[in-house]
Amino acid sequence: MIKLIDPDHPFYRPLWIRLLIIALCAFWTAVEFRNSENTWGMIFLAVTTYTACTLLIFFKPKLPITEEANVEAASTIPTEEIETKADSRG
């Protein structure tokens, strides 16, 4: 099955981003119903429901990111490699 939203992408990790996306979908659903566009309202209601289910109810990230992992990953880049790339450019 094709995933329309990939919940494993790092962009969706912060809760506030997920809530903002759901709020925007719900807002647009309300706009469509307010303008008496029932067909588009139902379409966006389905989009809002799918988004809420994917990003809140069934959201389980595979690898939790911690501050220690970020610092550790950044410190594993060899400085010699960075200097070599900078020297070769110019």
C-alpha positions, 0 to 999 in steps of 0.5 A: 500500500502506498503511504501518502504520509511517511511518519518515519520522516524526521520532519514529522517527529515534533508534535507541534508540526504534526498538530499544525498539519492536522489543524490546517487540514481541519481549517480548510475543511471548515472553509469548504463547508462554510462556502457550501462546497460539500463535495470538497468539504467531504474530501478534505474531511477524509484528508483530515481524518487520514492525517490525524490517524497517521500522525497522531493515533498510529504514529510510532517512530522507528528510531527515537532521536535524542540529544546525545545521538545528535551530538555523537553523530556530529562528532564522528565526522573526521575533520581531515576529510572536511579539510581535504574537501575544502582544499580541493575546491580552491 
